[in-house]
Amino acid sequence: MTDFFPIDHKEKSHEDRAAVLEWVQGQVGFSGSRPTDARAFFGVWQCHYVGVGGGQKTKKLDENGLAQSIAEDGTYENLDDRWVFNEDGSFSYWSYVDAMPEYGLLEPTYSEDRYHPLFRDCDAFVLFNGDGSLIELHERVKP
């Protein structure tokens, strides 16, 4: 399971990645497995960060690559966010960023965050960054 590719500057070596994976598995309480294709992610998920304060959110990961966050009142927020399951087995979340001329950003764009995915089963998975400092647990919302 330690054969995943580096996703960010925080990953220095194969041994570091193996240690981060072991630590993340301890934090979430399961060994898990890597997804084999994008279909594993399709659906509506209740999400929260493991070991970090903060609220929960609901995400809808569509087959067409949309990653819409759902507010507590049931309306959609972040309608333009996107996601993709990459060929190297990593997961990319693309956050839409409005133009901010005051900071030199003249056109809207996207900001990519890349994560390692680890599935407990078809109803739960985590995404974690290169050093394990961000672990987001996703649990499927049943219809």
C-alpha positions in Angstrom: 0.0 0.0 0.0 3.0 2.3 0.3 3.6 2.5 -3.5 1.6 5.7 -3.9 3.2 8.6 -5.7 4.2 11.9 -4.1 1.5 14.5 -4.3 3.1 17.5 -2.8 6.4 19.0 -1.5 5.8 17.5 2.0 6.7 14.0 0.8 10.4 13.4 0.8 10.9 9.7 0.4 9.2 6.3 0.1 9.9 5.8 3.8 8.2 9.1 4.7 5.1 8.2 2.7 4.9 4.8 4.4 5.2 6.4 7.8 2.5 9.0 7.0 0.2 6.2 5.7 0.7 4.2 8.9 0.0 7.3 11.0 -3.2 8.2 9.0 -4.4 4.6 9.3 -4.0 4.8 13.1 -5.9 8.1 13.2 -8.9 6.8 11.2 -8.9 3.3 12.7 -8.8 1.3 9.4 -6.2 0.0 7.0 -8.3 0.7 3.9 -7.6 0.2 0.2 -7.0 2.4 -2.7 -9.8 3.0 -5.2 -9.4 1.5 -8.7 -11.5 4.0 -10.6 -13.5 7.2 -10.2 -16.9 5.5 -9.8 -16.0 4.8 -6.1 -16.3 8.5 -5.4 -19.7 9.2 -7.1 -22.4 10.2 -4.6 -23.2 12.5 -1.7 -20.8 12.5 1.2 -20.9 14.0 4.8 -17.4 15.3 5.4 -15.4 16.4 8.4 -11.7 16.7 9.3 -10.1 14.1 11.5 -8.3 15.5 14.6 -9.0 19.1 13.6 -11.8 21.4 14.8 -14.3 22.6 12.4 -17.8 21.9 11.1 -19.1 19.3 8.8 -20.1 19.8 5.2 -21.8 17.8 2.6 -20.3 17.3 -0.9 -21.8 15.9 -4.0 -19.2 14.3 -6.3 -20.9 14.0 -9.7 -19.9 11.7 -12.6 -19.3 14.9 -14.7 -16.6 16.1 -12.3 -18.6 18.7 -10.3 -17.9 18.8 -6.6 -20.7 20.8 -5.1 -20.7 21.7 -1.4 -24.2 21.7 0.2 -25.0 24.2 2.9 -26.9 23.2 6.1 -30.1 24.7 4.6 -29.8 22.4 1.6 -28.8 24.9 -1.0 -25.7 24.5 -3.0 -22.5 26.5 -2.4 -19.3 26.4 -4.5 -21.2 25.4 -7.6 -18.1 25.6 -9.8 -15.7 23.4 -7.8 -14.5 20.2 -9.5 -12.8 16.9 -8.7 -10.9 14.2 -10.6 -9.4 10.8 -9.8 -6.0 11.0 -11.4 -4.1 8.2 -13.3 -1.5 8.0 -10.5 -4.3 7.1 -7.9 -4.4 10.5 -6.3 -7.5 12.7 -5.9 -7.6 16.3 -7.0 -10.1 18.9 -5.7 -10.2 22.0 -7.8 -11.6 25.0 -5.9 -13.0 27.8 -8.0 -11.5 31.2 -7.3 -13.1 34.5 -8.4 -11.1 37.2 -10.0 -9.4 39.4 -7.4 -7.9 42.4 -9.3 -6.6 43.8 -6.0 -4.2 40.9 -5.8 -3.3 40.8 -9.5 -5.7 37.9 -10.3 -7.6 39.4 -13.2 -9.5 36.3 -14.4 -11.3 33.6 -12.4 -9.3 30.4 -12.0 -9.0 27.2 -10.1 -6.8 26.1 -7.2 -5.8 22.4 -7.0 -5.4 20.5 -3.8 -4.2 16.9 -4.3 -4.8 14.1 -1.8 -4.2 10.4 -1.3 -7.5 8.5 -1.1 -8.0 5.5 1.2 -11.4 3.7 1.3 -12.6 1.8 4.3 -15.5 0.4 2.2 -17.9 1.6 -0.4 -19.5 3.9 2.2 -16.5 5.7 3.7 -13.1 7.0 2.6 -10.5 9.5 3.7 -8.5 12.0 1.7 -5.1 13.1 3.2 -2.3 15.3 2.2 1.4 14.5 2.0 2.4 14.8 5.6 -1.0 13.7 7.1 -1.7 17.1 8.6 -5.1 17.2 6.8 -7.3 14.1 6.9 -10.9 14.5 5.7 -13.3 11.7 6.4 -16.2 11.2 3.9 -19.2 9.0 4.8 -21.9 8.3 2.3 -25.2 9.9 2.8 -27.9 7.3 2.3 -30.9 8.3 0.2 
